[in-house]
């Protein structure tokens, strides 16, 4: 360590910059080595801060106080993760343990530093004086204008009890300022490129309109959102009896309409989402340069499920030219099993085949596709039995990696089962269309590891292997 400390200051500074991107704990240990290393490395500790149950960073109040006392450090924060550590059985984040005098000083700082409508700012300052974690987090967002990676975990609040989220309220207010003020470089959210928004509780969901303002961020590139929904029962309450998410009290506080293809998001990940209305189509409709889409709905047996036909409709209405990767986890494990035999019911599988056809055909730059196998099938109505075949032109010529999934088929695989043949023939036909000079000449990998077993005794499996080998395609089987 002594020889390390003899390195030029510029070199140590670069090492500290690299360390903080990997782990603040490693950098913190380095700073404890001696006074010289602490002087060089400690300013970098402010680079990223994560307040969650999995992270040992300083508490919210300590971090807020540190930035309150050292305003020169605020712009050095580049990665900010706002979370809420809830005790077992606790429904809301507890208040911070600061004395009244300190909270009053922070409230005064918010009154001068946080730009919001007076009604909202008065509520914010009042809740800061009460020690609200959600309110204190607004100070972090207002001060740390250089943040480019931001993760927000929304605390629980009840619309029925006239409760509101301060961070979400401030986000919309700040983003509206970004859209109307120039220059906007030093404004909150101006530098955010990667954003995550989650609900605090695993089994609770946030109405999707609350995240629409983030689609307007000027430098946004990737967005990860989990636990949102579009159920009309909540929308009716939040919109004063209407079913329009852009009118009423709720919209004034949180939501923003997203004009067609206006958002600059390139990667959108939607996890544990619950869409039964037009929430998904509203979000996808507003993105004009999307390159990667991941969709994983919530599968709650007590709730109405996200309809795959509606998902297909949403995909067909979005900007398709730019999309390069799609990962749809819209198939439920065990859903296609016969309840008595616990084996795949082929009638159930036939019912999963979409009415809407050619949903991927117009994604002319699509390179990677992972989706339910049923998305790639159609029923031949000229046959009395269920016979499946690939719709001509269903896959774009650009496809390089194809991963269809049918968990219930591969997990209950029965060797030599004749019912498998129509499905195997579909992918034999895909392989016949692949290879040099063929329509699907770009296909490099056919990943059937979540659909078919590596079972040479079942007719067609060996044929697929031979075809794939002849055409230079990697074939993956379970």
N, C-alpha and C positions, 0 to 999 in steps of 0.2 A: 504493500500500500504506500510505503514511503517513496518508492521509485515511481509509482503512479502519480503521486502528488507533484513530482518534479517535471511532469510533462508541461508543455506550454498551455497557458490558460485557454487559448482558442481550441486546442485539442480536447481538453477536459470538458469545455463547454459543449462541443459537438457530441462527445460521448454522453453527457447528461441529457442532451436533446434527444438522442437515440434511446436512452434508457427509459425516459418518461413515456415514450410512445409504447413501450412494452409493458412496463410495470412501475407504478409510483413507489411500490414497496422496495424495489431494488434501488431506486434512486435515493429513497429515504435512508436506507442502510448505508449507502455511500456517503451521504451527508453527515452521518454520525461518526465517520472515521476520524476526521480532524477538522479544525477550524477553517483551514484553507479550502478544503473540498466543500465544506458547508457553505462558504461564501459564494463559491461558483455554482454549486448545484441547487441550493435551496430556492433561488428564484424560479427554477424550472418545475418545482413541485406544484406550482400554481397552474401549470400547463393543462392538466386534466384533473377533474374532480368527479367522483362517483359516490353518490349517497344512496346505497341500497343495502339490503340484508346480506348480500354476498361480498360486500366490499368494506375494508377497514379504514376508509378515508375518514377525515375529521367530520364531525356532525355538521348539520346545516348551520346551526347557530355559530359554531366556531369559524366556519368558512365565511359566513356573512360578516361576522365581526372583523375577521382578518382583512377582507376587502374594504370594509367600512373605514378601518384605520389606515389602510395602505391603498388609496385609490390609484396609485401609479401601477399597481399590479393587475388591475382589472382587465386591461386589454391583452394581457398575456395568457389569459384562460382561453384555450382552444377547444377543449373537449369537456363537455358538461353533461352529467347524468343526474337527473333529479328523481329520487326515489323516496319511498316511505317505508320505514321499518316498522311493521305492525307486530305487536305481541300476539301470542296465541289467543284467539277469541276476541281480539280488539277489532272494532269496526272502523275506527277513524284514527289517523295519526295523532299522537298526543302533542300537547303544546311544548314548546322548547323551554328549557330551564334557565331563562335569563331574568335578571332582576327588572323591576318596573322602570327604573331610570334608563337602563340600556335599551329596553324595548321602545321607550318614548323617543329616544334619540334616533333609533332606526325608523320609527314612524315619521319623524320630521324629515329624515333623509328621503324617504319614499315620497313625501309630499312635494319635494323639490326635484327629485331625480326621475320619478316615474311619470311618464306622459300618458294620461288616460282621461276619459271624460270625468268630470268632477264627481259625479255620483259614484262611479266605480272606484275612483281614487280614495274617496272618503271611506268607503267600505273597506278598502285595502288597508288604509292607515289604522282604522279601528281594529281590524283583525291582527295587524302586526303588534299593536299594543297588548293584545290578548295572547300573543306568542304563537299564532297560527303558522305552521310550517309551510302551508300552501301560500300564504301571504308573503312570508320571508323569501320564498323561492322567486317571487317576482322581482325582488331586489337583485338577485343574482342575474336574472335575464336582462334587467335594465342596465346593469353595470357591465356585464361581460359581452361587449358588442363585437368582440373578435372571434366568438365561438363558431367553429365550422362543423363540429360533430355534436349534436344535441339529442339527448334522450329524455323524454318527459313521461313520468308515470303519474296519471291523473288520480287524485284521491277520491274516495267515494263522497258524493253529495246528492241529496234528495231533492228532486224538482218539486216534489209535493210539499216539502217544508220550506220552500223558497230559499234553498241553499244554492250556492254557485261556486264555480272553480275560478280562483283568482288567476292562476297561470293561463288557463284557456281564455279568460277575459282579456288579459294583458296581451296575449298572443295576437288576437284579432286586432286590437287597437294598434299594436306596434306594426303589424303587417299592412294595415291601411295607411299608416304613415309612410312606410317604405314605398308604397305605390304612388304617393302624391308629393313626396318631398325629394328634392335633389340639392346637393348630393346626398346619397343615403348611406355612404360608407360607414359612418360611425353610429348608425342607428341599430337598435336591438334586432336580431335575426338577419341582419344584412348579409352576413358571411356564411350562413348555415348552408352546408352542402349535403350533409347526411342527417336525417331526422328519424327518431323513433318515438312513437306515441303508444302508450299502453295504459290499460286500466289497472288500478291498484289491486283489485280482487279478481282472482282467477275465474270465478263463476259469474261475475257481473260484467255487463257490457255498456259502452258509452254510445249515445246516439251519433250516427256517422256525421251529421252536420257539424259537430264540434271540431272535426279535423279538416273541414273544407278550406279554412283560411290558410293552412300550411301549403296547400297546392299553389298558392300565389307567391311563395318565396322566390326572390329573383335569381338566386344562385343554386337552388335546390337540384340535386342530382339523384339521390336515392332516399326512399321513404319506407319505413317498416311500421306497420300499424297492426295492433292486435286488440281484440275484444271490442269491436264496434258492431252496431246493429242498425236496422232501419225499420223497426216495428212501429206500426202506425199508432198503437195505443199510447206510446210515449210521445210521438210526434204531435198527437192531438193535444196533449197537455202542454207541451212546450211551445206550441204555436197558437195558443189561445183558441183552440177548437177547430183550426184548419189543418189540412193535411199537406200543406206546402212548407217545406223546410226553410224557405227563404222569406217567410213573413212571420210577424208576431214577435213576442218578447224574446223567445229563444234565439231567433235569427239575429235580432238586433245585438244580442250579446256575443254570440259565438259564430254563427254561420256566414259564409260568403258564397254567392253563386260562382260557379266555375264555367266561364265561357268555353265553347267547344275548342279543344286542342290548344288551350292557352297555357297550361302548366308545362314547366320545363323538366319535370321528373323523367329520369331515364330508367330507373329501377323501382318497382313498386311491389312490396311484399305485404300481403293481407293475410294475417294468421288468426285463427280462432274467431272468425267473423261470422255474423248471423244476418244474412241478407234474404229477405222474403219479398221486398218491394223493389224500388228503383235505386237503392243505394249504390249497388255495384255499378250499374250503367251510368249513374251520375258521376262517379269518380273516374271511371275509365273514359267517359266521353270528354272529360276535361283535359286529358293528357295528349299532347301532340307529338312527342318525340320519345315515346316509351320504347325501351329496348328489351327489358326483362320484366316479366310478370309472374309472380308466385301467388297462388290463391289456395288457402286451406280453411274451408268453412268449419264451424263448430258442429259437431254431431251430438246433439242433445236429444235423447229419446223422448223427453217431455215437451219438446218444442217442435214447431213446424220446421222442416229441413229446408235449406237452400236448394232451390229447384235447378237441376242441371240444364233444363231447357232455357230458363231465364239467364243462366250463365252464358249459354251459347248465344242468346240474343244480345247480351251485353258485349260479348267479343265481336260480334258481327257489326256492331254500331260504333266501335272505337276506331281510332287511327291505326291502321294495320301495317302500313308500309315500313315503319321503322322497327317493328318488333322482331327480335332475334331469338328470344328464349321464352318459353311458356312452361310453367310447372303447375298443373292443376291437381290438387289432392282432393278431389270431389267425390271419391268413391269410399264407401264405408266398409270396413272389415266385418264380415259375418252377415252383411245385409242380403247377400245372394244365396245364403244357405237354406236348405230345407229344414224347417224347425224340428222335424222328427228324425231324419237321417243325419243331419248336420253335414250333408254333402252339398256340393254346388247344384242348385236347381237351375237348369238351362232355360226354363220358362221365365224365371226371374231375370236372368241375364238378358234374354231377348227383350224384356220390358225396359231394360236400361238403355237400349239403343235409341239414340236421339231421333226425334222426328225431323228436326232441322239438320240438313246435310251440308257437307262441304264447309264446315265452320272454320277449318284451317287453310283452305285453298287460297284465300286472298292475302294471307300473310306471306308476301312474296320474298321476304328476307329472313324468314324463320329458319334458324339453324338447329335449335334444340327444342324438342317437344317431349314432355312427360305428361301423360294424361290417362284417364281410365280407358281400358281397351275398348269399351263400348262406344267411345267417341269415334273410333276408326271403323266401325262396322255399320252395315245396313242389312235389313231383312229383305231377302229376295221374295217378293210377293207372288211370284209365278210358281212357287213351289209350295206344296201342301205342308211340308215340314219346315222347321226353322233352319234355314240355310243362310249363312252370312257371307257377305262378299264386300270387298272394299269398293267404295264409290269411286268411279274414275275421276281423277283430278283432285281427290280429297287432300292429298298431301302436296305441299308446294315443292317445286323442283329444288329449292334451296336447302331442303332438310339434310342435316348431317348426322344428327343423333336422335334416335326415336326410342322412347321408353314407354310402351303401353303397360298398364297395370291391371291385374285382376287377382287380388289377394286370395279371394275365395276359391278360384280355380287352382292356383298353384299350391295352396295350403291343403287342399283336399284332393290332390291329384290321384287319379285312378289309372294305372297303366293299361294300355290297350282299349281304353274306353272309346267306343265309336263316336260318342257325342262330341269328342274333342276335334274330330276331323275338320268340320267346317271352319273352325277358328284357326287351326294350323294352316289350312289352305289359304286363308287370307294373307298370312305372313310369308308363305311361299310365293304368293303372287307379288307381294312387295319386293321380295328378294329378286324375283324375275325382272322387275322394273328397274332394279339397281345395277350399278356397275358402269364401266366406261361405255360411253355412247348411248346409254339408256336415259329414260326420262328422270329417274332418281339417281343420276350419276354422282351426286354429292354425298349420298348416304355412306357413312363410314362405320357407324355402330348401330346395331339393332339390339337393344337391351330388353330381353324377354325374361329377365331374372325374377320379375314379380308377376309373371303370367304363366310361363311354361316350365316344366321340369326337364332336366337333362336325362331324358328317358328314351334310349334307342329302341326299346320294345314297342313304343307307340308309333304308329304309322305317321310319317311326315317329319318326325324330328331329325332323322338321319338325312332326309332330303334337304331340310333347311340348312343343316351343317355343311353339306356338300356344296349347295348353292352359294352360301356365304363365303366359303373358302375359295371357290372358283372366281367370285367377283370381288375378292379382296375386302370383304366386310367382316368386322368383328361381331360375332353373334354370342350373346350372353344368355345362358339358361341357368335356372336354379339348380 
